[in-house]
Amino acid sequence: MDFRWNERNIDHIGEHGVSSEEAEQIIRMARSPYPRGIGDEKYRVCGRGRGGRPLQVIYLVDDDGTIFVIHARPLTDKEKRRWLRTME
């Protein structure tokens, strides 16, 4: 898997306390039912980041198959509960 990073997307996910390495890990380790298409050619993945904290990552796939992360953040408490139910 190849990822495309620039200052803008690194800074944006950094504002939410997520590193590029962590976002890549979430995408690489995705398991069913992820990734999920969320429209506009965007995909959503949830998984455990550093220290086991639940995160979501939103990304696009370029025409050449390169992944471009556009958003990443910790899950809210409500999202955590929903996510844990899907993982059972």
Secondary structure in CASP SS format (residue, H / E / C, confidence):
PFRMAT SS
TARGET T0000
AUTHOR 0000-0000-0000
METHOD secondary structure of the structure
MODEL  1
M C 1.00
D C 1.00
F E 1.00
R C 1.00
W C 1.00
N C 1.00
E H 1.00
R H 1.00
N H 1.00
I H 1.00
D H 1.00
H H 1.00
I H 1.00
G H 1.00
E C 1.00
H C 1.00
G C 1.00
V C 1.00
S C 1.00
S H 1.00
E H 1.00
E H 1.00
A H 1.00
E H 1.00
Q H 1.00
I H 1.00
I H 1.00
R H 1.00
M C 1.00
A C 1.00
R C 1.00
S C 1.00
P C 1.00
Y C 1.00
P C 1.00
R E 1.00
G E 1.00
I E 1.00
G E 1.00
D C 1.00
E C 1.00
K E 1.00
Y E 1.00
R E 1.00
V E 1.00
C E 1.00
G E 1.00
R E 1.00
G C 1.00
R H 1.00
G H 1.00
G H 1.00
R C 1.00
P E 1.00
L E 1.00
Q E 1.00
V E 1.00
I E 1.00
Y E 1.00
L E 1.00
V E 1.00
D C 1.00
D C 1.00
D C 1.00
G C 1.00
T C 1.00
I E 1.00
F E 1.00
V E 1.00
I E 1.00
H E 1.00
A E 1.00
R E 1.00
P E 1.00
L C 1.00
T C 1.00
D H 1.00
K H 1.00
E H 1.00
K H 1.00
R H 1.00
R H 1.00
W H 1.00
L H 1.00
R H 1.00
T H 1.00
M C 1.00
E C 1.00
END
